[in-house]
Amino acid sequence: MNNLNHLQQVPLFRNLSPQELQLINSNLNFEIYGKGRFIFRAGQQIKKIYLIKRGQVRLFKNLPNCQITLQILKSPQIIKKDALFNESTYQVTAQTIGNTLIYSLAQKDLERLIIQNPLLSKKIIKTLNNSIRKLINLSFC
């Protein structure tokens, strides 16, 4: 599967045109992580957004007496969607379960793309809004 087809599978990018996907693609970096490697750790400054191309990633939190696995992610998911526009620090740690291929996108590059492309911005905001609505509906079942 080529990069554009893979990006089209990422829920956040599902409604983007081929031209918009190409803009995103041209700003991606490809990284290979071996089994057990840390992508980021809790407390690190958020500087990138990570998309899983292949493999699995475990998100966990260290507590005083234990380690809690919060989520197992796989392709085509974004690792920590809440980091998209957050200038804070990661609250969890992300570690690969096996050999994992990851695309990374610098936050500053995503922000630049959004500022320069209002339609792209509108589509991403609409997708995020739909995700929030789904979460709200789930919480009041």
N, C-alpha and C positions, 0 to 999 in steps of 0.2 A: 504494500500500500504506500503510495507516494505521500509526501508531506501534506499537500492540499487536501487529499482525500481523508487523511488522518485528522487534520484540523477540523474538517467538516463534521467529524464524529464527536468532537468535543462539544458538550451541550452549550457552553457559552458562545461558541462560534458557529453553531448550527445554522443560523439565519443569515450569515454573511454571504455576500456575493463572491465569486471566484477572484475578482480584483481585490476585494477587501481581505480575503484569506491570503492572497499573495503579499499584501502589505504586512500582515502579521508574520507570515513565513519568512520574509526577507529580514526580519529582526530577531529571529530565533537562533539560539545556540544549541548545539546538540552535545549532550554529555552522556558518557557511559559510566555507570556506577556498578561496582562489584557487589557481591552478596555482603550484607551487613554494614555497608557504607552509610554514613550520615549525609543526608542532603542538606539539612539544617538542624540546628538544635534550639531548644527553648531558650529564650533570652537573646538570640542573635537578632540583629537589625534586619528588617524585611527590605530586600533590595531587588528580588527577582520573583517571578511567578514561574511555577514549574508545572509542566504537562507530561503525563506519563505516556510514552510511545509504546513501550513493551516492558512487562514485568509488574511487580507489585511493591507497594510502599506501605509501611506500617507507621501510623501516627500514634504516639504514646506520650504520656505525661509521667514524670517521676514525682512520686510523693515521698514523704519521709520514710515510710516503711515498705513501700512497694512501687511497682511500675504498672500503670494501667494502659492497656491498648485501647484506644478510642475508635480506631477505624483502620480497615485494610482497604487501600485504593489500588485500582488497576486501570489499564488503558480503557477508554480515552479520558480519564479524569484529570482535573486540575488539583494539585495539592494545595490545600488551604485557600479556597476561593475568597475567603474574607481578607486575604492579603493583597488582593488586586489593587486597592487604593489606600491601603493602610500604611502609614509611615511609622509604625510602632515596631514592636519586636514580636517574634513568633512566641506563641504561648505553649506550643507542643514541639516535640522532636519528630523528625521524619527520617526513617531508616529503611533501606532496601531489604526485601526479603530474599531475593535472589538477584542475579544479574539483571540490571534494569537500565533501559534507555529512556532518557529524559530530554525534553526540550525545555530550555529556560528562556524567559523573556524579561529583560530588565524593566523594572517599574517605570523608569524614566522614559524608556522607549515606548511603552504602552501609552503613557500619558501624552507623549508627543503625537503619536498616531491619532489618539482621540481628539486632541486639540485641532489637528490639521484636517480631520475628516469627521465633520459633524454627523453625517449619516451613520458612520461606523459607531460613533458614540451613542447615538439614539438606539441603534439595534442592541448594543451591549447593555445599555440601561434597561431596555425593555425586557431582555432576557433575565437580567438580575431581578427585576421587579416581579416577573412571573415566578421565579424561584422563591422569592419572599412570600408571595401569595400562597404558593403550595405549602410552605412551612406553616403559615398562619392557619390554613385550613386543616392541616394535620393536627395542630395543637388544640383544636376545639372540637374534635370528633366526639 
